[in-house]
Amino acid sequence: MNNPDFFDAHDFSQEIQNAQPAEWEVSPMSAFTVRLPKQVLEALRDLARQRGVTTGQVMRDILTSAAEEGAKPEKMIPASELRALITRVP
């Protein structure tokens, strides 16, 4: 849809008539500053361009996914098992 006249040349009355209100829950957000290596930031920017979203959105998606994965019980190791693993390493 790179044609700037697209919306002027098409009738969207049926789509508008059938439209339903969007439902979503607004999630409160907080700002947080983080320093990243230049290569990491550039990789995030490239990923955002590929997805057609902002760099901030890519970072939120990645961090949210990591936080959800990390909170799963099967991803956690009891400290006693971790100590046992460390003591076995020569």
C-alpha positions as CSV (number, residue, x, y, z in Angstrom):
1,M,0.0,0.0,0.0
2,N,2.6,2.5,-1.0
3,N,0.1,4.3,-3.2
4,P,-0.9,7.6,-1.5
5,D,-4.2,7.6,-3.4
6,F,-5.3,4.1,-2.3
7,F,-7.7,5.3,0.4
8,D,-9.1,8.0,-1.8
9,A,-9.8,5.5,-4.6
10,H,-11.5,2.8,-2.6
11,D,-14.8,2.4,-0.8
12,F,-14.5,1.2,2.8
13,S,-18.1,1.8,3.8
14,Q,-18.8,-1.9,4.2
15,E,-15.7,-2.4,6.4
16,I,-16.7,0.6,8.5
17,Q,-20.3,-0.7,8.9
18,N,-19.0,-4.2,10.0
19,A,-16.3,-2.8,12.3
20,Q,-16.3,-3.8,16.0
21,P,-14.9,-1.8,18.8
22,A,-11.4,-2.9,19.8
23,E,-11.0,-4.3,23.3
24,W,-7.8,-4.2,25.2
25,E,-6.5,-3.6,28.6
26,V,-4.1,-0.8,29.1
27,S,-1.1,-1.9,31.1
28,P,0.7,0.7,33.2
29,M,4.3,1.2,32.2
30,S,7.4,2.5,33.9
31,A,10.5,3.9,32.2
32,F,13.9,2.2,32.8
33,T,17.2,3.2,31.3
34,V,19.7,0.6,30.3
35,R,23.1,0.8,28.6
36,L,23.6,-1.7,25.8
37,P,26.6,-2.6,23.6
38,K,26.3,-0.8,20.3
39,Q,26.1,-4.1,18.4
40,V,23.2,-5.3,20.6
41,L,21.3,-2.0,20.1
42,E,21.9,-2.1,16.3
43,A,20.6,-5.7,16.2
44,L,17.5,-4.7,18.1
45,R,16.9,-1.8,15.7
46,D,17.4,-4.1,12.7
47,L,14.9,-6.6,14.2
48,A,12.4,-3.7,14.8
49,R,12.7,-2.6,11.2
50,Q,12.1,-6.1,9.9
51,R,9.0,-6.4,12.1
52,G,7.8,-2.9,11.3
53,V,7.6,-1.9,15.0
54,T,9.6,0.3,17.3
55,T,12.8,-0.7,19.0
56,G,11.1,-0.3,22.3
57,Q,8.4,-2.8,21.3
58,V,11.0,-5.4,20.3
59,M,12.7,-4.9,23.6
60,R,9.4,-5.2,25.6
61,D,8.5,-8.4,23.7
62,I,11.9,-10.0,24.3
63,L,12.0,-9.0,28.0
64,T,8.4,-10.0,28.7
65,S,9.0,-13.4,27.1
66,A,12.2,-13.9,29.1
67,A,10.5,-12.9,32.3
68,E,7.6,-15.3,31.7
69,E,9.9,-18.2,30.7
70,G,12.2,-17.5,33.7
71,A,9.3,-17.7,36.2
72,K,8.3,-21.2,35.2
73,P,9.0,-23.8,37.9
74,E,10.6,-26.2,35.4
75,K,13.2,-23.5,34.6
76,M,14.3,-23.2,38.2
77,I,17.0,-25.2,39.9
78,P,17.0,-25.5,43.7
79,A,20.1,-23.9,45.3
80,S,21.1,-27.3,46.8
81,E,21.3,-28.9,43.4
82,L,23.3,-26.0,42.0
83,R,25.8,-26.3,44.9
84,A,26.1,-30.0,44.2
85,L,26.8,-29.3,40.5
86,I,29.4,-26.7,41.3
87,T,31.3,-29.0,43.7
88,R,31.5,-31.7,41.0
89,V,33.3,-29.4,38.6
90,P,37.1,-30.1,38.8
